[in-house]
Amino acid sequence: MVSAWTSGVGAQLAGPGAVTILHGTTFALAAANGDMDGTRPHGFFFRDTRFISGWRLRINGKDMEPLVGTAIEPYKAMFVGRVAGSSLDTESHVLVERHRSLNGGLKERIVVHNYSNTEFAATLVLEVAADFADLFDVKAGIRRPANGSLSHSSNGGLEYTGTVAGHRLGVGVRDAQATPAAGGLEYRIVLPPQGEWSTEVAVDPSIDGEGPAEDARMGQAAGAASLPAARQEAWKERVPTAEVAHHGVGLALLTGRRDLGSLRIFDPLNEGRVVVAAGAPWFMALFGRDSLLASFLSLSVDSSLALGTIQTLAERQGRASNPQTEEEPGKILHEVRLGSSPSKELGGSGAYFGSVDATPLFVTMAGEMTRWGVGGQALERLMPAMDAALGWIERSTAKDPDGFLTYQRSTPTGLANQGWKDSWDGVTFADGRIAEAPLALCEVQGYVYTAYLGRALIAQQAGDVALMRHYADKAQRLKAAFNDKFWLADRGYLALAIDGERRQVDSCASNMGHSLWSGIVDHDKAPLVARALLSPEMFTGWGVRTLSSRMKAYNPASYHNGSVWPHDNALIVGGLMRYGFVAESQRVATSLMQAAEFLDGRLPELFCGLDRGTHPVPVPYPTSCSPQAWAAAAPMHLLRVMLRFDPVLTEGKLFIDPVLPAEWGEVHLRNISVGSDKINITANGNRFMVEGAPAGLQIVQGRRGPLADMLDVAPGRR
C-alpha cells in the first residue's frame, strides 16, 4: 500500500520503541519516553494534519530516561521514566508516569513520584510546538516553515493558530496548574518524602472550528467518560471470541481483533456507519482497495465493516472525468484524505482515484455480502452504484484487445502502478526491467471475474435471468482469455502482467495466488501455480514472498519485491484451499501464525522476505504500518479458511468442513454472525460442532461457497 504522494520515498523512522495510539481520525506518535520530536515523524495528528509537533517534558532541565512506553489500549498509552541522578554513582529516586489518551483531543496525566526520604523540589517544563504540517510532508521527512504560531497565552494555557489553504487551524494546550512560559507550560513543585504530584494537560485541535468531537459522535450522552473506551467495549461484546488450544494462534486472533477494532472510523453524518481505515500511523483514512479487502477478510468477525465501507465508497464514487485526480464516472476511489491542504498531493482534491482494482473489488464485495446474507435492503439500494462501477469496468475493458482491465496514469503526479503493488518498481520483468503501462495485472483480471460473477449472483437472486447470463458469459470469456494469454507454459506459472505491447511480464510473483483465490485459473494449471508459490524461491518458511528470489529485481528488504505481506498470504491460503491444496494451504497458514507469535501476536503490514533457515525469527520491515487493517484481519481469515466455513444464505446453507492443523488443537468460536443470527463453533482437526443454528439454516459438511459455484451457468463448477 503506497499512497498518492509517494514515489519511492520511505517513511521517516520514528525511532526505537516509538509508541502509537489512535482513535478515529486522530493519532499520536511519540518516542519511548513519551516525548514528540518535530524532526522525526512524531506528533499529535487530526484529519491528516500534525497539530502538535513538539512535546518534551523536562525536570530540572533534564529529559526523562525511558523505562517503559506502551499502548495499553489502542487509544491509550503509558510511559514510565526516571529523572537521571546527579552523578554516575547516584541512583534516581524520582519516577515519572505519563498517561496519554485520545478522547476528542489528547489528554495527558503527568504523575511525579518521590521515592526518597528527602524533600524533592523541581521545575517541570513541558515544551510545546505546533507546525500544522501536512501528513504527507511529515511522513516523507520534508521540513517546511511552520504554519502555526503562538497567538496568545492565558492563565494555564496556550493557543496556537494558523491558516493553511484557506482553512483556519487552531490548537489549545491547557492545564489549570500550569504557568505559560516561553514555548510551553511550566510547573514548580515540592514533593515531601515518598510523596507524589499530578496534573492533567488537555490538547484540543480544530479545523475551521470543528474538532475531533464532531468526528466521534456515536449517539453517546454528553460528558461520557471515554468515547474510545465505550466503542472498544461495544466492539468486544459484539464480535466473535476465539479460544484456541495453541497459545500463538489464540494471541494472533485476539490481537488482530483488537487492532481491527482500533482502525474503525465512525461517520459523523451517518449514525452507526463504520468504515475501516487502512493502517496506522500513516493511513488512517478510507482506502478503496485496502478497506474493501480488509472488510472481506473480516466478514466472519464484523460484517458491518463491509456494509459501511461500500456505502461510503458508493457516496464518493466517480461522477465526472478529471485527469488530475484520475476520477472517472463509476470508478471507485483509491484514497480519501481529510487534511487541511489536500491539494498539495491529490490533484486539488481530497480524493484520488488512481486504483485499477478498487472498482472490481467493490462489486465483488457486493456479491460476497449477498451470499453471506448481509446488507439486505441497504445493499439493494446500492445496486445503481454497482452497475455504475460495472459500467466503468466494461467501458475500460472494451478498449483492450483481449478484454482485460488495464491501467495507465493520466497525470505525472499519479501512481505509476495502480494495483496493490503500487510502488514505482512494483511490476518488473524477470530480468529486472520495469514494466511500463498500460498494464493488465493478473490478479486484477481475477477481481473482474469475481465482479462479473457477483453481479450475476445478485441478478439470479432478483430473478433477472438475462442479466445473470450476461455477466456469467462475460466471466467465462474473460477466464478463457486469461488462461490463454497469461500462462507461461515454459515456466509453469502465470505472468505477472501483460504490457501495452502484448508482452508477458514474466516475473514469478505472489499475485498469481490472488488468481487462485478468485477462481479464474484453469484446473489443469492450478497444481503448477501452487508448486511455484511453495517453491524455495517463493516460500520463506514464514510466508510466500511477493517476488521469487530468482528474479533480478528481488530484494527481501524491499516494499514489494521480495517481502512477505500477511494479507497477500491470507488470500493465497484461500486460493490454495479453493483448488484443493489442503496441505499447502495449511503450511502457509501455519507459518504465518508462527511469524505472528514471534511478533507478539501482531502481524504487521509486511516483513522482510528472508529465509527462515538462515533467519530463525521474522525480520521487521522498518517502516511497516502496525496496526494495519488487512494484516490485522489476516489471522481471522486464515482460521475461516482452515474451517472451510462458507455461508451460502442464498440457499439457506452453511458449508463447513474443517481441516485445522493438528498443532492448533481445539478451537472454540462464539458469537459468529451468519446473516442476522449468531452461532457457536467448536472444531478440532476434521471434527466440528455447531450450536445455535436457526431452524431454517442447513449445516452441510462439504465444500461450496466460491461465487463460481453458485451459478449453474457459470464456469469453473466443481
N, C-alpha and C positions, 0 to 999 in steps of 0.2 A: 504494500500500500504506500504509494507516494502521492503527495498532493500536488495541486496545480502549480505551486510555486517552486517545486524542487526540480532542479536539473542537474542531478548528480551531487548536490551539496548535502552532506550529512548533518544530522542534528548535533549541536554542540554538546559535549559531555557535561552532565550535571555534577560530576564528581563522585567519589566513593561514598557509599552509604546514603545517597540522596533519598529523600522521602517525599512521596506524592500523596496528596489527599484530593478528593474530588466529590462534587455533587452538582448534578445538572450542568449548567454552563459555567460553573466556577471550578477552579482548581488551584492548588498551591504546591509549589515545588521548592524544596529547601535542602540545605546541606545537613549533614548528620547531626549537627548541634542545634539545628533549628533556624540558623541564620539564612538570609537570602542575599546573594551576591549578584549585583546587576551585570557584572562582566561574564557571568555564566547564565545559562537559561533558567535561572531561578526566578521566583516571584509569585505574586498572587494575581490570577487572571480571571477575567469576567468577559464572556462573549468574545473570545479570541483577542482580547486586549490585555496587556500587562498593566495593572494599576499600581501595584507595589513592586518596585524593582530593587529596593534596598531595605533590609530588616536585620539589624545587627545589635545584639544585646551585649553590653559590656558592663562589668562590675569593677569599679575602681580602676578603670582603664584597661581591663584585661578581658579577652574573649573567653567564651565557655569552652572547656575541654570536653568533647562529647564522650559520654559513656554508653548511651543507647539512644537511638532515634528510630521510631517505628510507627506505622499506621496500624492502630488497634481496631479501627473500623475504616471502611473506605473513605469516610468523611471526617475522620478524627485521628490525630497523631499525638504521640507523647515523646518529648525529648528530655533526657536527663543528662546533665553535665555538672562539672565542678569548676570552681574557681581555682586556678593554679596557685600553689603555695608560693610563699615569698622567696624560697630558695629551693635548690635541688633536694635538700635534706628535710624540707618542711612539707608534711602531708596536708592537703587541703581538708578543712573541716566544713566547708560550705558547699552544699549541693543546690542545684537549681533545676526545677522542673518547669517545662513549658507544655501546657496542654492546649493544643490548637484544634479548632473545629470550624467547619463550614456550615452555617445555618443562616441563610440570607446572605450576609457578608462573611467576613472572617473574624473569629474571636480567639484571643489567646490569653489564657490564665497563666501568670508567672508566679511561681512559688519559690521562695528562698528559704533554705533550712540552715540553721547554725548548729552544727553538731559538736561544738566546742564547749568548754566550761568557762569561756570568757565572752564578754560582750563583743559583738561584731557590728561595726559601723561601715556603711558603704554608700557610694553614689552609683546608682544604676542609670545608664543611658541607653535608650532604645533608639538607635539611629534609623531614620526612615527616609526613603526616597521614592518618588513616583515619576515614571517617564512616559506612561501611556503609549508604550511601544506596541506595534502590531505583532501578533503571534508569529507571523512568518519571519519577521526580522529577528526575533528572539531565538527562534529555533535554529536559524541559519548562522547565528552569531554576528549579525550585522549591527553595528553600533551607529545610531543616528543621534543627533541632538535631541535632548529630552523635550517631549511635547508639553510637559506639565511644569508647573511652578507652585511654590507655596504661596497661596493667595492671602491667607491670614492665619493667625493662631489665636486661640482663646484659652480661657481657663480650662486646662485639662485636655486640649485638643488641637489638632492641626487640620487644615483644609487645603488640599491640592486641587487645582483646576487646570484645564487646558482645552483647546479646540483642535479637533482632528477631522479633516474632510468635512467641515461644516457641522460636526457634532460636538455638543458640549459634554465634556467629561469631567468628573469630579470624584474625589475620594476623601472621606473624612477618617481621621485616626483619633480616637477619643479614649480618655481614661480620666475619671474624676480625680484620681490620686496624683496624676502627673502634673509636672510643670513644663510647658512648652519651652524647648531650648533650640539652639541653632541646629536645624536638621534633625529634630527628633523630640523625644519626651525624656524628662529627667525625673528621678526619684531619689530622695535622700532617706535612708532607713537606718535604724539602730535596732539590732536584734539582741535580746538577752541570751544568756547561755541556754542552749537547747531550744531556742525559740525559732519561730518561723514568721514570714511575712508574705502576703499575696496581693495580687491586683489583677485586673482584667482589662485588656485593650480590645476595642472594637474597631473594625475596619469596614466602612460602608461605601462601596463603589456605585457610580451611576453613569448612565449614558442618556443624555437628553432628559435627565430627571428620573429615569427608570432604573431601578436596581434589581438585584437578584430575587427579591421577594416577588416581583412580577413574573419571573421565570419559574417560580417554585410553588405556584398555587396548587393545592390538592384538595380543596374543599375543607381544609382544617380550620378550626376555630382560631381566631386571632389570639396571639400570645401563647400558642402551643409551645411546649418546652423545646422540642427539637424536631423540625420537619424531616431532616435526613434520617434521624433515628426512627421516626414513625414509618417512613417509607421503607426502610430496610426491614423493620419488624413485620410490616404487612407483606412484604415480598417473601420473607422466610416462611410465613404462615401459609401463603398461597401456593408456592411452588413445591414440587415433589422433594421428598427427602430420601436419601440413599444410605443404607447400612451395608457395608461391604466387608467381608472377612479379611480381605487384603488391605492392609493399612494404607499403602501408597495409592491404590486406586480410589479408596474412600476419600483420602485427602485431596486428590486431584478433582474429584467430583464436588466436594464441599467448597474448595477454593474457587473453582470455576463458577459455581452457582453464586457465590458471594460477589465475585468480580463482575459477573454479568449484571447482577442487580445494581452494582455501583455505577455502571455505564449507561443507565437509563436516563433519558431526557424527557421531562414532562412538558407537554404542550400547554402553555398558559391560556390559549384561546379555545382549546377543546378539552373540557374537563374529562379526565380519565384516560386520555390518549397518551401513550408512551411510545417512544422510539428508542432504539439502541444506538449510542454513539460508537464510532469505530474503535477508539482506544485512547488511553491516557499516556502521557500528558498532552500530546500534540494533535490528537484527532478527536477532541471532544465536540464532535459535530456529526450531523447526519451525512453519511456517505451512501450513494446508491448501491454499488456492488457490496461493500463491506456490511452495511446494515441488513441487506437482503440475505446474504449468505449466513451471517450470524443468526438472523431470525430463523432461517431454515434449520441450521444446526441445533437450535434450541427449541424447536417445535414441541418436543416432548416435555419441556420444562415450563415454558410460558408462551402460549400461542398468541397472547395479546400483543407481544412484541412484533409478530409478523403482521397482524392487522394494523396496528398503529403505524408501522413503517410503510406499508403500501398505501395507506390512506394519505399519509403526509407526502410521500413521493408523488402520488396522483395529483395532489393540490399544486405541486411545484413542477408538474410535467411541462415539457416544452410546448410553447404556443406559437412561437414565431421563429424565424431564421436569423441568427446573429452569429456571424463568423468569429467575433471576438470572444464570445463565451461558448461557442460551438453548440448553442441551443438550436434545435430543430423541432418542428411540430411532432408531438407524440413521443419524443425522446425523453428518457429518464436521466436525471442529473447524476453527475459524479460526486459532487460535494456541495454543501451549503456552509457558508461562513457568516458569522454574526458580528464580526468586528466592526469597529468604527470607521475603518478605511479599507473595505474590501476591494475598492477599485484598483489598489496597487497591485493586486495579484490575480484577480479573477475577471479580467476583461471588462472592468467597470461595473461589475455586478457582484452580489453576494452569493451567486450560484454559478457553478461551472459544469458543463455538460460533456467534457471530454472523456467519455467512457463508452466502449463498444458493447460491454456485456451487461450493464445495469438494466437495459431495456428488456432483453430476453429473460433475464432473471426475474424481473418484475412480473412478467406474465407467468413464468414457471411457478413462482410463489403462489399465485392465484390458483393454479391447478393443484398444487400440493395442499393448500388450505381447503380446497373443495373436497378432496378425498379424506382429509382429516376431520371434516365436519366443522370447520372453523369459519367464522365470519358471518354466515347467514345472510340476512338482508343487507348488512353493511357491505359485504363482498359483492352482492348483486348490484348495488349502486355504483360499484367501481367498474362495471363492465364497459362503459364508454371509454374510460381511461385505458383499460386493457386493449380494446380494439384500436384506440389511437396509437398505442405502443406497437401493436402488430402492424398497423399501417406504416409506421416508420421502418420497421424491420422489412416489410415486403417492398417498400419503395427502395430501400437501400440494397437489398439482395438482388433486385431486378437489374441493377447496374453491373453485377458481376456475371461473367460468362457461365459460371458453374452454380450460381445462386447462393454463393457464400456471403456472409456478413463480414465486411472489411472495415478498416478504419484508416484515416489519414487526417492529421490535424489541419484545421483551417486557419490557424493563427500561429505565428512563430513563437509566441509565449505559451502555447498549449502543450500538453503532454505529447511527446513523440510516440510513446507506446501507450495504448489505451485499454489493454487487458489488465488482468490482476498483477502481472509482472510489468508494472508501468514505469520502472526506472529507464533511463535513457539507453542502457545496454542490456535490457531485459530480454530481447529477442535477437539471437545470433545464429549464424550457421555453424556447422561442426568445426570449420576451420577458424572460427573466431570472428569472422566478418559480421558487422552489424547489419541486420536485415532492415531494409528500408520500406516504408509504407508506399502504397496501400498494402496492408497485410490482412490475411484471413487466418486467425488463430484456431488451432484445432479444438480447444476447449469451448470456444465461443460458438462454433457450429453445433456442438452438443447442447449448449444452452438454448440455441434457436430451436433445435429439435424438440427439447422438452417444453419450450414455449408453445410450439405448434400442437404438441400432444396435450398440454394442459388446457389450451383453448378448445381442443376437440372434446376433451372430457367434460368441460363446462357446458359445451353445446349439447353433448349427449344427455346430460342431466336435465337440460331445458327442453329436450325433445326436438332439437333442431338438427335433424339428420343430415341435411345438405351441408350445413356449416361444419358439422363434425367430420364428414367425409372430405370436405375441402382441406381442412388442416391436417387430418390424418394422412391424406395423399401427399400434401406438401412435406410432411415429416418423412414419408417413405422415399420420396425423390431426393430429399436432402441427404438421407442416410446412404443411399446408393452412390451419390456423387462424392460424398465424404470418403467412403471406403475406397473408392476408385482413385481419387486424387491425392489423398493424404498418406496412403500406405507406402512405406518404403520396403519393398519386398526383399531387397538385398540386405537390409539391416534388421528386419524383424520388429520394427516399431513404427509408430505414427510420426509424421513430420510435425514439427512444432507449428509451422505456418506455411501458407502459400503466399508468395510475394506478388507484386504487380506484374512481373514478367512471367508469371505462372510457374515459377521455380519452387521446388520444395525446400523449405528451410529445414535442413536435415539434422539439427541438434536432437540428441536424446534428452528429453526434458520431462519433468513431472506433469506437465499439462495434460499428457495423454491419460493420466489417471483420472482426470475430470471427465475425459471422454468415456471411460468405463462407467463412471458414476451416472452420466446422462443416458447411457444405453445405446449410443449411436454406433458403437463398434460392432462389426460383424462377429459372430461367434467363432468363426474359424481363425480370426486374427487375435481374439482376446487372450488365448494362452501365451502367445508370443509377447504381447504387451505386458502381461503380468510378469513373465520371465525377465523382461527388460527392467521393469520397475524394481524387482527384487534382486537384481544383479549386484555384485560387489561394487560396481562403479556407481550405482544409484542408491543402494541401501547402506546406510552408515552403521546400523545397529541401534541407532536412536530414532531413525525415521528415514524417509525417502528424500534424497536431495532434490533441489529444484533443477539441477543440471548434472549430467553424468561427468565423472572425473576424467573421462576420455576426451571430453570436448575442450577445444583450445581456449574457450572463454571461462573455463572452470576456475573458480576461486571459492574455497569453502567459507571464507570470511567476507564474502560479498553479500549484497542485499538479495539478489535474485539468481545468481549464477553458481550455485553450489551449496547454499544454506539449506536448512530444514525449517519448514513452516508448518506448525501444528494443524492449521485449518486445511492446508493443502493435503496433508497426510490423512486427515479425517475423511475428506472426500475420496481419496484413493482407497481407504479402507472400505468405504461404502461401495465403490466401484468394483473392487476385487470380490466382495461378498455378493454383489449383484450377479456376477458371472460364475459364481460357484466356487471361487478360490478361497475356501474356508481357512486352510492352514496359513496361506499367505496373508489373508486379512487379519487373522489372529496375531501373526508375527509382527506386523506393523503396529497394530493397536497396542500390543503388549510393550513394544519398545518405546512407544510414545508415552505410555503411562509410567514406565520406568524412568524416562527422562524427567517427567513431572515430579517424581519422587525426589530426584536429585536436586530439583529446583524448588524445593519446599512446597511442592504441590501446585505451583503456579506455572502454567505453560505461557511463555512469552510470545510476542508476535513472531519471532524467529530466533534460531540459534545457529551457531556455526556448523557446517556440514562435515566436520572432522570424523574420521573413522573411530568407532568405539574400541577397536582392537588396539589402537595406539593412544587413545584418549578416553580413559575409563570414566570420565564424567562429561556431561554435555558442556560445551564451551559457549558462554554467552556471546551474543552479538551486542556490541557496545551501545548502540542507540535504539535497541528494540523497545517498542511500546510495551508497557506492562502496568496495569492490566490492559488487555486488548480483546475486543469483543469476540471475534471469530476464534481466537485462541482459547478464550475462556469457555466458549461453547463446545470446543472440540471434545473434551472428555465425555460430556453428556451424549454427544453423537456417537462416539466410539462404543459406549455402553449400549445405546439403542441398536447399533449395527450388530453387536455381539448377541443381543437378544433376538435379533431379526424381528423387531417389533414394528409392524406396519398396519396402522388403522386404515381401513378402506370403508369409511362410513357411507359412501355412495352405494355400497352393497350391504350395509349393516353388519360388517365383519371386522374382526381384529385378528390379523395373522401374527403368530408368534411361534418361533422355533429356535430356541436358544442354542448357541454354540460358545458358551462362555469359556475362556481359557481356564484350564484346571487350577492354575495358581491363584486366580482371583477368588476362588471359593464361592461361598453362598452370597447372594445379593438380595437385599430386601428393598423394594421401592414402594413408597407410599404417596398417595395423593397425585397420581398421574392423570392428566386430563385426556379424556377420549370424548371428543365432542363437548357436550355440556355436562358430562358425568366424570366422576373420579373413581379410579380403580387402584388396587394394590397388586404388586407382582413380587413373588419370591421365585428365584431361579438359582440353579447350581448345575454347571455343565450343560447337559441337554434336558434336564428336568425343570419343570416350572409349575406354578400355581397362580391363578388369577382370582382375586377376591373383589367383590363389589361391582361386578359387571352388571349393567342394567339388563332387564329381561329381553329387550329387543336386539342385543348385541351378541352375535355368534362368535365364539372363540374358536379359531381354526389353527391347528398345528400344521404349519407349512409355510411356504414362501409365496407371496404375491406382492402387491404393493407398487412396484415401479409403474410410472404412468403408461409406458408402452403396453403393459399387461392389462390395462384397464379397458382397452378398446378392442372390440372384435375385429375392426377393420385396420388396426394399427400394425405396423411391422414389429418384428422383434418378439413376438409372442412365444413363450417358452412353456 
